[in-house]
Amino acid sequence: MKSWIAGLLLAGLAATALAQAKSADEAFKDIYSTEWSWRQQQFGGYDDEDSGSNPLANRLPDVGADAQKARLAYWDDVLKQLDGIKVAELSAENQVNYAVYRPQVENLAAEVRLRGYEMPFNSDSQFWSNLGFMTRRPLKDEVAARSYIAKLDDVPRYFDQQIANMRAGLKRGFSVPRAVLDGRDVSIASYAEVKTPEGSEFYTPLKSLPASIPAETQSALRNDAGRAIREHVIPAYAKLLVFFRDEYVPQARTTLAAEALPDGKAYYRQQIREYTTLDLSAEEIHQIGLSEVARIDADMQATMKESGFKGDFPAFLRFLRTDPQFYAKTPEELLMRAAWIAKQVDGKLGQFFGLLPRGRFTIVPVPPAIAPFWTAGRGGNGTYWVNTWDLPSRPLYNLPALTVHEAAPGHAFQGALAAEQHAYPDFRSKSYISAYGEGWGLYCEKLGQEMGIYHTPYEEFGRQTYEMWRAARLVIDTGIHHKGWTRQQAIDYLAGHTALSHHEVETEVDRYISWPGQALSYKLGEIRIVELRRRGEQALGAKFDLPAFHDFVLALGSVPLPVLEQQVDAWIAKRKKEA
């Protein structure tokens, strides 16, 4: 045998022996650490905190078909490696990590395998609007500024790949439904039709460069950014706008259901699995929704009577949607009311949580480019966005529920705590699972009752409207994507059961049509958290510590609902034994 072949064989045997010698914990850590580092390089570009830490931070992600196939091969290999891990030999901590990590990789692989990248937008969120998030992080030094400008130069390549993917989707009937596309071109046009680079949202970070950058360098950076916007960004958006209007909209599918797509049944089942983390069928979810709608409807009827309103339920909804007393007259009034509610909550947090995050959040209006088709508000670590567009569709009686969900103790609070968790691997502390996060947000709306945040029957009805909204989603999402509901059928159902404005009803239904499964995460997650709290209260009685329960749930970070249940049950058993 040739010596170099013998050397290779010996090296291979040595590597195998080394791998076998590693503990299950070490082998698992090697897998997730390598994959996470690779994943960050694959998707760097939007809002890197440290441009120098990512060798691909000077460009936007590669979303071409070849890159997608390479990612699928990589994740399939990771799953094979995970198959080789003896889970029973992992530490208790890593058994939880494994239960969080494996579904994460399975979902990433499934999205590519089902070619979800060929439909890279929906009526709520779009790749071209998401680029705007790059503009909201200050450029801390010259390196960051040059990295940002390099990404602006890369926009044409990135958009061309997205267009090629969408064309492939159109060719096989895999597209956003035509029924929800009217007016969505406005969000592209707002970027394509700016008159000067300085008038573009993408120029904003260059307006306030740090003083540590010399004035001459600042001037050069602004000139270079202006060039990139003028020569690359604006033309790329203009090209996308022509494609969207002339090709995508005319050729988009006329069906609504996800199950009507190519491989539609598998696609919708995967969306359900990803967003709920549960192995439930569409029919099972539909029935859960009907049961919740009936329960909440009885509560809403009782609150209507408590308000003193003389009339039937449809008349009460008309009253709430039209009476001027329930609506802000200026955007500033809406923002200030949200801030006042948030400060009321701030004064109550210490009674319900033992651990408060160091991170704070700000309250800002939703950017004009996306406001017409966005939700009433959205929150995350550091920011609570309030939609001030079309004030007659933003009732004040819904604002307390919206605030506790999106700000504190909801998403902004949970997101800050997650970011401050240093004991977990990055794939846990820097990832978001919708069933957990949205379930927590909806649970916080209910917690607002105990906090005393709802001061009038109208505000309590607003909370019930929000809970009904999430219950109705279970019925509507499965109705559209599994049972063949029409858009009007879904609109009538949501409008008839909630006090949401007609504008919100239509934008929400369009969101469910174009984003299958995501709407299911809220109520199913909240149901599980409420049930786990009930178990704790029943098992521990007077020894049940609500702040400790909340701290434990939040300390887990974003986890699948089965993991949450297993961990909380263990926490309850431990507390019971100690008591």
C-alpha positions in Angstrom: 0.0 0.0 0.0 1.3 3.4 -0.9 2.5 5.4 2.1 0.2 8.4 1.5 -2.9 6.1 1.4 -1.8 4.4 4.6 -1.4 7.8 6.1 -4.9 8.8 5.2 -6.3 5.6 6.6 -4.4 6.1 9.9 -5.5 9.7 10.1 -9.1 8.6 9.5 -8.9 5.9 12.2 -7.4 8.5 14.6 -10.2 11.0 13.9 -12.8 8.3 14.5 -11.2 7.2 17.7 -11.0 10.8 18.8 -14.7 11.4 18.0 -15.6 8.2 19.9 -13.5 9.3 22.9 -15.5 12.6 23.1 -18.4 12.7 25.5 -21.9 13.2 24.1 -21.8 16.8 25.5 -18.6 17.6 23.7 -19.7 16.1 20.4 -23.0 18.0 20.6 -21.3 21.3 21.4 -18.9 20.8 18.4 -22.0 20.3 16.1 -24.0 23.3 17.2 -21.0 25.7 17.7 -19.8 24.9 14.1 -23.2 25.2 12.6 -24.1 28.4 14.4 -20.9 30.1 13.3 -21.6 29.0 9.8 -25.2 30.2 10.0 -24.2 33.7 11.1 -21.8 34.0 8.1 -24.6 32.8 5.8 -27.1 35.4 6.9 -24.9 38.3 8.0 -25.7 41.6 6.4 -28.9 43.0 7.7 -28.0 44.4 11.1 -24.7 43.0 12.3 -23.8 44.3 15.7 -20.1 44.0 15.0 -19.2 44.2 11.3 -15.7 43.1 12.0 -16.9 39.8 13.5 -18.4 38.5 10.3 -16.3 38.1 7.2 -19.5 38.4 5.1 -20.8 41.6 6.8 -19.9 43.7 3.8 -22.6 42.1 1.7 -26.2 41.1 1.9 -27.0 37.3 2.2 -26.6 35.1 -0.9 -30.2 33.9 -1.5 -29.7 32.4 -4.9 -30.9 28.9 -5.7 -27.4 27.4 -5.6 -26.7 28.8 -2.2 -30.1 27.5 -1.0 -29.2 24.0 -2.2 -25.8 24.2 -0.5 -27.5 25.2 2.8 -29.9 22.3 2.6 -27.1 19.9 2.1 -25.3 21.4 5.1 -28.3 21.2 7.4 -29.1 17.7 6.3 -25.6 16.7 7.2 -26.0 18.4 10.6 -29.2 16.4 11.2 -27.2 13.2 10.4 -24.6 14.2 12.9 -27.3 14.8 15.5 -28.6 11.3 14.8 -25.3 10.1 16.1 -25.7 11.8 19.5 -26.8 9.5 22.3 -29.3 11.9 23.9 -29.6 9.9 27.0 -25.9 10.4 27.7 -26.2 14.2 27.5 -26.2 16.3 30.6 -29.7 17.5 31.8 -28.8 20.9 30.5 -27.8 19.7 27.1 -30.8 17.5 26.8 -32.9 20.7 26.9 -30.5 22.3 24.5 -30.8 19.4 22.1 -34.6 19.5 22.3 -34.4 23.2 21.3 -31.7 22.9 18.7 -32.8 19.9 16.6 -36.3 21.3 15.7 -34.5 24.6 14.8 -32.3 22.9 12.2 -35.2 20.7 11.0 -37.3 23.9 10.3 -34.4 25.6 8.5 -33.9 22.6 6.3 -37.6 22.1 5.6 -38.0 25.7 4.5 -35.4 25.2 1.9 -36.5 21.7 1.0 -40.0 23.0 0.3 -38.5 26.0 -1.6 -40.1 28.6 0.6 -37.4 31.1 -0.5 -39.3 31.4 -3.8 -42.0 33.3 -1.9 -39.8 35.8 0.0 -42.5 38.2 1.2 -46.1 38.3 2.5 -48.6 41.1 2.9 -47.0 42.0 6.3 -43.3 41.5 5.9 -41.1 41.9 2.8 -37.4 41.5 2.0 -37.3 45.0 0.5 -38.8 46.6 3.5 -36.7 44.5 5.9 -33.6 46.2 4.5 -34.8 49.4 6.2 -33.8 47.8 9.5 -30.2 48.4 8.5 -30.8 52.1 8.8 -31.9 52.0 12.5 -28.5 51.1 14.0 -26.0 53.9 14.4 -22.7 53.6 12.5 -20.3 53.6 15.4 -17.0 54.0 13.5 -15.6 54.3 10.0 -15.4 50.5 9.6 -19.1 50.1 10.3 -19.9 53.0 7.9 -17.9 51.5 5.1 -19.5 48.1 5.7 -22.9 49.7 5.5 -22.1 51.4 2.2 -20.7 48.1 0.8 -24.1 46.6 1.6 -25.9 49.4 -0.2 -23.7 48.6 -3.3 -24.8 45.0 -3.0 -28.6 45.7 -3.1 -28.9 45.1 -7.0 -27.3 41.7 -6.7 -29.5 40.8 -3.8 -32.7 42.0 -5.5 -31.8 40.2 -8.7 -31.5 36.9 -6.8 -34.9 37.5 -5.1 -36.5 38.3 -8.5 -35.1 35.1 -10.0 -36.4 33.1 -7.0 -39.9 34.7 -7.4 -39.9 33.9 -11.1 -39.2 30.3 -10.3 -42.0 30.3 -7.8 -44.4 31.9 -10.3 -43.5 29.2 -12.9 -44.6 26.4 -10.5 -47.6 28.2 -9.0 -45.8 29.0 -5.7 -46.6 32.6 -5.0 -48.4 35.0 -2.7 -52.1 35.0 -3.6 -53.2 37.7 -6.1 -56.0 38.6 -3.7 -53.7 40.3 -1.2 -51.3 42.1 -3.5 -53.3 45.3 -4.3 -51.4 48.4 -3.0 -48.4 46.4 -1.8 -46.3 48.1 -4.5 -46.4 51.3 -2.5 -43.8 50.0 -0.1 -41.4 49.5 -3.0 -42.3 52.8 -4.7 -41.5 54.7 -1.5 -37.9 53.7 -1.9 -37.8 53.8 -5.7 -39.2 57.3 -6.2 -37.1 59.4 -3.8 -35.7 62.4 -5.6 -32.3 62.6 -4.1 -30.0 60.2 -2.2 -30.2 62.5 0.9 -34.0 62.0 0.8 -33.7 58.2 1.0 -34.2 56.4 4.3 -30.9 54.6 3.6 -29.0 58.0 4.0 -30.3 58.4 7.5 -27.4 56.7 9.4 -24.9 59.0 7.6 -26.6 62.1 9.0 -25.3 61.5 12.5 -21.8 60.0 12.3 -19.8 59.9 15.6 -17.4 62.8 16.3 -14.6 60.2 16.5 -14.6 60.1 12.7 -12.7 63.1 11.3 -14.8 65.7 9.5 -13.0 65.1 6.2 -13.7 61.4 6.4 -17.3 62.0 7.3 -17.7 64.0 4.2 -16.2 61.3 2.1 -18.4 58.7 3.6 -21.5 60.7 3.0 -20.5 61.3 -0.6 -19.8 57.6 -1.1 -23.2 56.6 0.5 -24.9 59.1 -1.8 -23.3 57.5 -4.8 -24.3 54.0 -3.7 -27.9 55.1 -3.1 -28.1 57.0 -6.4 -26.4 54.4 -8.6 -27.4 51.2 -7.0 -30.2 51.4 -4.4 -32.7 53.6 -6.1 -32.3 51.8 -9.5 -32.6 48.4 -7.8 -35.9 49.4 -6.2 -37.1 50.8 -9.5 -36.3 47.5 -11.3 -38.1 45.6 -8.5 -41.1 47.8 -8.8 -41.4 47.1 -12.6 -41.1 43.4 -11.9 -43.7 43.5 -9.2 -46.3 45.4 -11.2 -45.7 43.9 -14.6 -44.9 40.3 -13.8 -45.6 39.2 -10.3 -49.0 40.6 -9.7 -50.5 39.6 -13.1 -49.1 36.0 -12.8 -49.7 35.4 -9.1 -52.0 32.5 -8.2 -55.7 33.0 -7.8 -56.1 30.4 -5.0 -55.8 31.3 -1.3 -55.1 28.0 0.5 -51.6 26.9 1.4 -52.8 23.4 0.7 -53.5 24.5 -2.9 -49.8 25.2 -3.4 -47.4 22.6 -5.0 -46.8 20.1 -2.1 -49.3 22.2 -0.3 -50.4 19.7 2.3 -46.8 19.1 3.3 -46.1 22.8 3.2 -49.0 23.8 5.5 -48.3 20.9 7.9 -44.7 22.1 8.2 -45.8 25.7 8.8 -48.0 24.5 11.6 -45.1 22.5 13.1 -42.7 25.4 12.9 -45.0 28.1 14.3 -46.8 26.0 17.0 -44.0 23.5 17.8 -46.8 21.0 18.3 -47.8 18.0 16.2 -51.5 19.1 15.7 -53.6 18.7 12.6 -55.3 21.6 11.0 -58.7 20.1 12.0 -57.7 19.8 15.6 -56.6 23.4 15.7 -59.8 24.5 14.0 -61.8 22.9 16.8 -59.7 24.4 19.5 -60.4 27.8 17.9 -64.1 27.3 17.8 -64.2 26.3 21.5 -62.1 29.3 22.5 -64.3 31.7 20.4 -67.4 30.4 22.1 -65.9 30.9 25.6 -64.6 34.4 24.9 -67.8 35.5 23.3 -69.7 34.9 26.5 -67.1 37.1 28.4 -67.5 39.9 25.8 -71.3 39.8 26.1 -71.0 40.2 29.9 -68.6 43.1 29.6 -70.9 44.8 27.1 -73.7 44.7 29.7 -71.3 46.0 32.4 -70.6 49.0 30.3 -74.3 50.0 30.4 -74.7 49.9 26.6 -78.3 49.6 25.5 -78.4 47.5 22.3 -77.2 44.3 20.8 -73.7 43.1 20.1 -73.4 44.4 16.5 -74.6 47.8 17.6 -72.0 47.8 20.4 -69.3 47.1 17.9 -70.5 49.9 15.6 -70.5 52.3 18.7 -66.9 51.3 19.5 -65.7 51.7 15.9 -67.3 55.1 15.4 -67.5 57.1 18.6 -64.8 59.9 18.6 -64.2 59.4 22.3 -62.3 56.2 21.6 -59.8 57.7 19.1 -56.7 59.9 19.3 -56.8 63.1 17.3 -53.0 63.2 16.6 -50.2 60.7 16.2 -48.6 62.3 19.3 -51.6 61.7 21.4 -51.6 58.0 20.5 -47.9 57.8 21.3 -48.2 59.6 24.6 -51.1 57.4 25.6 -49.0 54.3 24.9 -46.2 55.8 27.0 -48.5 56.5 29.9 -49.8 53.0 29.9 -46.2 51.7 29.7 -45.3 53.7 32.8 -48.3 52.4 34.7 -47.1 48.9 33.9 -43.5 49.9 35.0 -44.8 50.6 38.5 -46.3 47.1 38.8 -43.6 44.9 37.4 -41.9 44.4 40.8 -45.0 42.7 42.2 -45.1 40.1 39.4 -41.4 39.5 38.6 -38.4 38.9 40.7 -35.9 39.6 37.9 -36.2 42.7 35.8 -34.0 43.3 32.7 -31.4 46.0 32.6 -32.4 46.8 29.0 -35.0 49.5 28.4 -37.2 50.1 25.4 -38.3 53.2 23.4 -41.6 53.9 21.8 -41.6 55.1 18.1 -44.1 55.3 15.3 -44.1 52.6 12.6 -42.2 53.8 9.5 -44.4 55.3 6.8 -43.3 52.9 4.1 -44.8 49.9 5.9 -47.5 51.5 8.1 -50.5 51.1 5.8 -50.3 47.3 5.9 -48.7 46.7 9.3 -50.3 45.7 12.5 -51.3 48.3 15.2 -48.0 47.8 16.9 -45.1 45.5 17.4 -42.4 45.1 20.0 -39.0 43.6 20.6 -35.8 44.1 22.5 -35.4 47.8 22.7 -38.3 49.1 20.7 -42.2 49.3 20.8 -43.5 50.4 17.5 -46.9 52.1 17.5 -48.8 52.5 14.2 -50.0 56.1 13.9 -51.1 55.7 10.3 -54.9 56.1 9.8 -55.8 57.1 13.4 -59.6 56.2 13.0 -58.5 52.5 12.8 -56.4 52.7 16.1 -58.9 52.6 19.0 -57.6 53.7 22.4 -59.5 50.9 24.2 -57.2 48.4 22.6 -54.0 50.2 23.5 -53.5 48.8 27.1 -53.7 45.2 25.8 -51.4 46.1 22.8 -48.9 47.7 25.2 -48.5 44.9 27.7 -48.2 42.5 24.8 -45.6 44.4 22.7 -43.7 46.3 25.4 -43.5 45.2 29.1 -44.0 42.6 30.4 -44.4 41.3 26.8 -41.9 41.2 23.9 -39.7 44.1 24.9 -39.3 42.8 28.4 -38.9 39.1 27.3 -36.5 40.1 24.5 -34.3 42.1 26.9 -34.1 39.2 29.4 -33.3 36.8 26.6 -30.5 39.0 25.4 -29.0 39.2 28.9 -28.9 35.4 29.3 -25.3 34.4 29.1 -25.6 30.8 30.3 -27.2 29.5 27.1 -25.7 28.8 23.7 -26.3 31.5 21.1 -28.8 29.4 19.2 -31.1 29.8 22.3 -30.4 33.3 23.5 -30.4 34.8 20.0 -33.3 32.9 18.4 -37.1 33.4 18.6 -39.7 30.7 18.7 -43.1 32.1 17.8 -45.3 29.8 20.0 -43.3 30.7 23.0 -42.8 34.4 22.3 -46.3 35.2 21.1 -47.9 32.9 23.7 -46.1 34.9 26.3 -47.2 38.2 24.8 -50.9 37.1 24.8 -50.5 35.7 28.4 -49.3 39.2 29.4 -52.5 40.7 28.1 -54.4 38.5 30.6 -51.8 39.3 33.3 -52.7 43.0 32.7 -56.0 42.3 34.5 -54.1 41.4 37.7 -51.9 44.4 37.3 -54.9 46.7 37.2 -54.1 48.1 33.7 -57.7 48.0 32.3 -59.5 50.9 34.0 -62.9 50.8 32.1 -65.2 48.2 30.7 -64.2 49.5 27.3 -60.5 48.7 27.9 -61.5 45.3 29.3 -63.5 44.7 26.2 -60.5 45.8 24.2 -58.5 43.1 26.0 -61.2 40.5 25.2 -61.3 41.7 21.6 -57.5 41.0 21.4 -58.0 37.5 22.9 -60.9 36.8 20.6 -58.8 38.0 17.7 -56.2 35.4 18.5 -58.8 32.7 19.0 -60.5 33.6 15.8 -57.1 33.2 14.1 -57.1 29.5 14.8 -60.4 29.2 13.0 -59.6 31.6 10.1 -56.0 30.3 9.4 -57.2 26.7 9.2 -60.4 27.8 7.5 -58.5 29.5 4.7 -55.6 27.1 4.3 -57.4 23.8 5.0 -61.1 24.2 4.6 -61.2 26.5 1.6 -62.6 29.6 3.1 -62.8 32.8 1.0 -61.3 36.1 1.9 -64.7 37.6 2.5 -65.7 34.7 4.7 -62.6 35.3 6.9 -63.2 39.1 7.0 -66.9 38.6 8.1 -65.9 36.1 10.8 -63.2 38.4 12.3 -65.3 41.6 12.0 -68.3 39.9 13.6 -66.5 38.6 16.6 -64.1 41.6 17.5 -64.1 45.3 17.8 -61.1 45.6 15.5 -61.5 48.4 13.0 -62.4 47.4 9.4 -59.0 48.4 8.2 -57.3 46.2 10.8 -59.6 43.3 10.0 -58.7 43.4 6.3 -55.0 43.8 6.8 -55.0 41.0 9.4 -56.9 38.6 7.1 -54.5 39.4 4.3 -51.7 38.6 6.6 -53.2 35.2 7.4 -53.7 34.4 3.8 -50.1 35.2 2.8 -48.4 33.9 5.9 -49.8 30.5 6.6 -49.5 29.1 10.1 -47.8 32.1 11.9 -51.2 33.3 13.3 -51.6 29.9 15.1 -48.8 30.4 17.5 -50.3 33.1 19.7 -53.4 31.3 21.2 -51.8 27.9 21.3 -48.8 29.2 23.2 -51.0 31.2 25.6 -53.2 28.2 26.3 -50.1 26.2 27.3 -48.7 28.9 29.6 -52.1 29.4 31.3 -52.4 25.7 31.8 -48.9 25.4 33.3 -49.6 28.2 35.7 -52.9 26.5 36.7 -51.0 23.3 37.4 -48.5 25.1 39.6 -51.3 26.8 41.6 -53.1 23.5 42.1 -50.0 21.5 43.0 -48.5 24.1 45.4 -51.5 26.0 46.7 -50.5 28.8 49.1 -46.8 28.0 48.3 -47.2 28.9 44.7 -44.9 31.9 44.0 -46.2 33.9 40.9 -43.0 36.0 40.5 -40.9 32.9 40.7 -43.1 31.1 38.1 -42.7 34.0 35.7 -38.9 34.2 36.3 -38.5 30.5 35.6 -40.6 30.7 32.4 -38.6 33.7 31.1 -35.3 32.3 32.2 -35.7 29.4 29.9 -35.5 31.7 26.9 -37.4 30.9 23.7 -38.2 27.2 23.7 -40.7 24.8 22.0 -43.9 24.3 24.0 -43.2 20.6 24.8 -39.8 21.7 26.3 -41.6 24.5 28.2 -44.1 22.0 29.6 -41.5 19.4 30.6 -39.3 22.1 32.3 -42.2 23.7 34.2 -43.5 20.4 35.4 -40.1 19.6 36.7 -40.0 23.0 38.5 -43.4 22.3 40.1 -42.3 18.9 41.3 -39.1 20.3 42.8 -41.0 23.1 44.5 -43.6 20.7 45.8 -40.8 18.4 47.3 -39.2 21.4 48.9 -42.5 22.6 50.4 
